[in-house]
Amino acid sequence: MKVIAVTGGAQGIGRAVAYAFATRGYAVSIADPADDAGAEVVDAIHRLGLPAIHETADVGTPADIGRWMERTAAELGCPDVLVNNAGIGRRAPFLELTAEDFDRVVAVNLRGTFLCSQAAARCMAARGQGGAIVNIASTRAFMSEPGTEAYSATKGGIVALTHAMAISLGPQRIRVNCVSPGWIETADWQYSARAHKPAHSERDCEQHPVGRVGVPEDVAEACVFLAESAPFVTGQNLVVDGGMTVKMIYEE
Ligand SMILES: NC(=O)c1ccc[n+]([C@@H]2O[C@H](COP(=O)([O-])OP(=O)(O)OC[C@H]3O[C@@H](n4cnc5c(N)ncnc54)[C@H](O)[C@@H]3O)[C@@H](O)[C@H]2O)c1
């Protein structure tokens, strides 16, 4: 049985990723600090008759990553696929953003992606059967609103880290790609006790050439494609944004 490891898999896009791979027969390992939400996902995957584990882990803490990866290998086996999905933001006016907040976003989003990839790649390389890593970046790697420096910088870093790792890990037959989601409404994939779905206006939908805001399944299916059906694709960034970032806006 193949194994997927997904960070931040208890809620939102990561939860949809966990389900998308589970419904294709993967055993699932989740690292997420959210205990109740993690337990809920594990229960649901067990009900599908598939193995799943949740480790209470913060990818900003290196020891947590080591513990999670060791437990994954021991209980499920070496991951065939790693999806680095966990991500946080610290939105603040540029002149007020603190070094501590900047560092925390880097530690979770960028260093966490590096360390989880390194831990999974060690396991994949030792096993000798290759593997796939998919990093979740963002269209904010390429365009911005005010006050998003920490988040945008880490997402740009993830795009660069992706092609660097693709080159380094090519000899081990480990492909590394990233997905850059645009606006994704995650309400349906939050912990059940907290889920609240906002309404989207016509204008929200019209910003997207496909006519709607994205859903976590859109991103999850892109991850499945890159992991399962793209053996000649590595080092790439796949934008999943309903066309939002290629649409010109002229206010007349
Ligand atoms: N939702 C969007 O519109 C959107 C757009 C572009 C990119 N993204 C990216 O997609 C990823 C998932 O976003 P989402 O909207 O589903 O988020 P979310 O907030 O809905 O869920 C994130 C999950 O990650 C977990 N998490 C938070 N900090 C963590 C940590 N330090 N270690 C491990 N897990 C942690 C949370 O507990 C939660 O379960 C993020 O990397 C985000 O930057 C989201």
PDBQT file of the ligand as one rigid body, heavy atoms in Angstrom, charges set to zero:
ROOT
HETATM    1  N1  LIG A 301      -6.893  28.972   1.112  1.00  0.00    +0.000 N 
HETATM    2  C1  LIG A 301      -6.316  29.705   0.180  1.00  0.00    +0.000 C 
HETATM    3  O1  LIG A 301      -6.944  30.574  -0.460  1.00  0.00    +0.000 OA
HETATM    4  C2  LIG A 301      -4.857  29.483  -0.167  1.00  0.00    +0.000 A 
HETATM    5  C3  LIG A 301      -4.335  30.136  -1.276  1.00  0.00    +0.000 A 
HETATM    6  C4  LIG A 301      -2.997  29.947  -1.616  1.00  0.00    +0.000 A 
HETATM    7  C5  LIG A 301      -2.205  29.104  -0.854  1.00  0.00    +0.000 A 
HETATM    8  N2  LIG A 301      -2.721  28.501   0.231  1.00  0.00    +0.000 N 
HETATM    9  C6  LIG A 301      -1.833  27.626   1.001  1.00  0.00    +0.000 C 
HETATM   10  O2  LIG A 301      -2.413  26.362   1.165  1.00  0.00    +0.000 OA
HETATM   11  C7  LIG A 301      -1.989  25.776   2.400  1.00  0.00    +0.000 C 
HETATM   12  C8  LIG A 301      -3.200  25.390   3.216  1.00  0.00    +0.000 C 
HETATM   13  O3  LIG A 301      -3.999  26.539   3.408  1.00  0.00    +0.000 OA
HETATM   14  P1  LIG A 301      -5.488  26.432   3.971  1.00  0.00    +0.000 P 
HETATM   15  O4  LIG A 301      -6.184  27.657   3.481  1.00  0.00    +0.000 OA
HETATM   16  O5  LIG A 301      -6.050  25.098   3.723  1.00  0.00    +0.000 OA
HETATM   17  O6  LIG A 301      -5.196  26.640   5.540  1.00  0.00    +0.000 OA
HETATM   18  P2  LIG A 301      -6.114  26.312   6.801  1.00  0.00    +0.000 P 
HETATM   19  O7  LIG A 301      -5.784  27.363   7.789  1.00  0.00    +0.000 OA
HETATM   20  O8  LIG A 301      -7.519  26.090   6.396  1.00  0.00    +0.000 OA
HETATM   21  O9  LIG A 301      -5.535  24.909   7.324  1.00  0.00    +0.000 OA
HETATM   22  C9  LIG A 301      -4.203  24.819   7.653  1.00  0.00    +0.000 C 
HETATM   23  C10 LIG A 301      -3.954  23.568   8.484  1.00  0.00    +0.000 C 
HETATM   24  O10 LIG A 301      -2.557  23.602   8.773  1.00  0.00    +0.000 OA
HETATM   25  C11 LIG A 301      -2.375  23.411  10.161  1.00  0.00    +0.000 C 
HETATM   26  N3  LIG A 301      -1.170  24.089  10.610  1.00  0.00    +0.000 N 
HETATM   27  C12 LIG A 301      -1.029  25.411  10.949  1.00  0.00    +0.000 A 
HETATM   28  N4  LIG A 301       0.205  25.644  11.390  1.00  0.00    +0.000 NA
HETATM   29  C13 LIG A 301       0.869  24.464  11.326  1.00  0.00    +0.000 A 
HETATM   30  C14 LIG A 301       2.171  24.046  11.698  1.00  0.00    +0.000 A 
HETATM   31  N5  LIG A 301       3.032  24.908  12.227  1.00  0.00    +0.000 N 
HETATM   32  N6  LIG A 301       2.516  22.757  11.509  1.00  0.00    +0.000 NA
HETATM   33  C15 LIG A 301       1.643  21.871  10.981  1.00  0.00    +0.000 A 
HETATM   34  N7  LIG A 301       0.385  22.196  10.630  1.00  0.00    +0.000 NA
HETATM   35  C16 LIG A 301       0.002  23.479  10.825  1.00  0.00    +0.000 A 
HETATM   36  C17 LIG A 301      -3.623  23.991  10.804  1.00  0.00    +0.000 C 
HETATM   37  O11 LIG A 301      -3.838  23.457  12.115  1.00  0.00    +0.000 OA
HETATM   38  C18 LIG A 301      -4.696  23.583   9.820  1.00  0.00    +0.000 C 
HETATM   39  O12 LIG A 301      -5.211  22.291  10.130  1.00  0.00    +0.000 OA
HETATM   40  C19 LIG A 301      -1.115  26.835   3.072  1.00  0.00    +0.000 C 
HETATM   41  O13 LIG A 301       0.232  26.592   2.778  1.00  0.00    +0.000 OA
HETATM   42  C20 LIG A 301      -1.552  28.124   2.406  1.00  0.00    +0.000 C 
HETATM   43  O14 LIG A 301      -0.549  29.104   2.418  1.00  0.00    +0.000 OA
HETATM   44  C21 LIG A 301      -4.022  28.658   0.603  1.00  0.00    +0.000 A 
ENDROOT
TORSDOF 0
